[in-house]
Every structure is written in C-alpha cells, then in structure tokens.
Amino acid sequence: MSLVAVRAPKSRPAAPANGSVDDKEQSAAEPAAPILATLSPSRASNFKQCPRLFRYRAIDRIPEVPSAAQARGTTAHLALERLFGLPADQRTAERLFDLFREAWTGLRTEPDYSQLFDSVEDERAWGIESLGVIANYLTLEDPASFSPVGNELDMSEDLGAVTVRGILDRLDERPDGRLVITDYKTGSAPPERYALPAFFALKVYALLVRRRYGRTPAELRLLYLGNSTVYSLPVDDRVLDGIERQLLALARTIKRAMERNHFPPRPSVLCKWCSFQGICPGFTSPPTNGG
C-alpha cells in the first residue's frame, strides 16, 4: 500500500486532457507550487520510475480504475493480515480461503470494485483463479509455524527534509533474533534482475524499522504468489545509510520538480501497464499490423 501527502492550493488549474502543455510554462497568476508533506516508499518508487507517473498519482491525483489483478492483491493482503490475527492452530488453508471470500464480499460493493466484472461468470472465474494464487502462498511458508511482529504496520518517520510514511506488509523476527521484512506480490515473479527495483521500497521500510525500533533488519523478502517464488536480499547498516542518503536526495529532486512543475515522462517497458497512457505525452501506441 502507498501513502503520499501533498499540500496544494485550494484551487488550481486543471491539467490539460491531452497532456501537451509544456510543464515549464506557468501563468504569472498561477498559485504557489504544492508542498511535499509526506512521501511513501511507493510514491518514491513511482518518481524513480517516471516523474510524470508521480505527478498523475501524487499531485493531480487522477483516479485509477482498479484492475482485476489489483483487486486480487488488495483482497489477498486483507485475508493474510486477518489470518495472522488468528491463533496459530487456526491458520489453515480452509480458513485462509474463507478469509479471502469474506474480504472480497466486503470489497465488491465499494464503488471502486462494484463494476469490475461484466458478469457473474467473470467474477466467479476470477475468484477461482484468486484462490489458486492464495493456495500458492501456503507452498512458500507455513503460517502456523510463526507469529509476525506486526502486519500492515503504519510506519512514519521524520527524516528531517521529509517525513516518510507507508504501510509495511509484514515484519517477522526469526528465532535467532534477526528481523525480516516480507512483502506480498500476487502477480508472477519477473526474472530476478528485473525484481531488483522492487527492493527499493523494502529498503526504505527497513530504514523506517531501524529508526523506530533501533534494530536493523537483516533480510528483505518478496513473496510472488502468482508462481510461488521468493526473492530475498540481505541488508545491513551500510545499505540503509546509503538508502537514507538516496531518499533525501530524491525528496530534494521531487521538491524542485514541484517548484518548477516539471515532471517529464520516462518511457519504458512498464508503460504498457500504466493507467495514464491516454493522457501521457511520453506514451507511444504500438503499431498496428497494418503499419
């Protein structure tokens, strides 16, 4: 999950629908630039990936219609959080499946999800596939064999130049006393080299854990439930000192971008999954078969 807070003027000109206006052009009467109040690991990752994506999400706050995959992720996170709220002997496969169904029953009537499926059959097929993904989790670890330090932890720390806040999926303590950060991904794992950027957010969470608890996590874990894959990365104080410097430098860069209203697009292979293809000047539609 991600959080970001931007204090903006009460009224500001709407962004043009075609995204074609030069970001450097500003009216003399335009209100003062928004102020970066808090920054989440996810929004920091968005800026690193594409400054224009950050603008659309954090400043313009353009609504994004959730996909079926995103609905699965939200529902799975709720189910797993609730599973670990139960006594260890109740953390069974059957209970996890029930928790997933219960979580979706609560979510499916919300405006963001109520129109997600065209038919009952489509929703049922999604549900069956989703339970298969949840079943994959149980091949990766036994939830009855340990109890996390915390689930869905609201982490907020003032780094001086910026307050960093986000929701940490799970924090574990191993029998040897080592702290481990675990993040759930309901999609399939990419090749390992392409998973490295996903560890940026987890390194930021590790920094927040160190500041809150005075202990340095030893390991970061990405659990990809889509194809039962675990990627892990060791961390230490040297790594976290570096990520703090990087994060503070990134916050300064974001603040300058806000002052100048300059958020250039950064096209990449990730554009194919972006919600803002229709308005982003950096997106180029793939050619049709005819040319």
NORHU-V915548 format. One record per helix or strand of 3 or more residues. SS is the DSSP state (helix for helix, strand for strand). FROM is the first residue (numbers start at 1). TO is the last residue. Records with the same first field share a line. If there is no record, write none. Layout:
SS = FROM-TO ; FROM-TO
This chain:
strand = 5-7 ; 35-39 ; 150-158 ; 163-173 ; 179-185 ; 219-224 ; 229-234
helix = 41-49 ; 51-59 ; 68-83 ; 88-90 ; 93-107 ; 120-140 ; 143-145 ; 192-195 ; 198-213 ; 237-260 ; 269-273
